[in-house]
Amino acid sequence: GAFCDMMVSGSRYPTKKEEDGTIFMYRDGRHFAYILNYIRGSFPPLDDVSKREINELKIEAEFYQLNDLVKILSAESESSSGVTTSPPSNNFASSSPSSNSVVEKTWKWKPGSRYEVSNNGLTVKKTGQTDWKMTALAQQSIDVSKRGKHSWKVRIDRGIDHMIGIANSLLDQNAPDNHAKGVGWFFYTANSTIYHTTSFTSPYPITTHLPIGAILGIHLDLDQRTLSFSVNGEMKGVAVSDLPVDKFTTLTLACCLAYKDSGVTIIE
């Protein structure tokens, strides 16, 4: 992190090193493992962490000037307090909420040959080599003919190259480049681009890649035929309009992972 770089270099914060070069930081060490893992790019799940511990960890993240982590922990703290961090419905649809609007809280990943599923079906991690020949699909699917609004929240656990979105529930999970074959619509976490086919990619108004621990919201409105995304509870607007959803019978939550051991978790 920038703060640690400045401390080590002494460019902004004067530091006194021990004889062996060690820098002593007078901070509570209970939460430093989370900080260190975040900087390394592997942030552990917060499912079993209490609200009090999340708030303590947030204080440490503020001290180390890890602003993205502060945002993640703030959203997590509000969620554990029973305060929703989901965006208001009129921020991603021009009409009032549909009577069959639903937030998908019980969805789980189905098993696959190139990835492993854990955490009671909520977490998926790639096990194969580096390529785009793996698409994780949820066990459940949506009947497109019934319309309505649907939302999911997915946390990035490890890695930076993820394609997360919605796709045809009948696609071949082991086929290469599903994110660019017209079988779904995907948010690319490395550069905030929306993928559908090789001839259709569109930039989305997010300036940086999504960091480890970020929570991506996927908001599908079949009434208005739009797909929107939110990051850590902040709505980013409509990404795709006039969705040709009728070309599919059913749609489901989907995720393509490029690198081995990269993974995501569905947030209940």
Helices and strands as residue ranges (DSSP letters): H 2-9, G 29-31, H 32-40, H 51-63, H 67-80, G 89-91, E 102-103, E 115-118, E 123-126, E 135-137, E 142-143, G 144-146, E 149-158, E 162-168, G 178-180, E 181-188, E 193-197, E 200-203, E 215-221, E 226-231, E 234-240, G 245-247, E 250-257, E 263-266
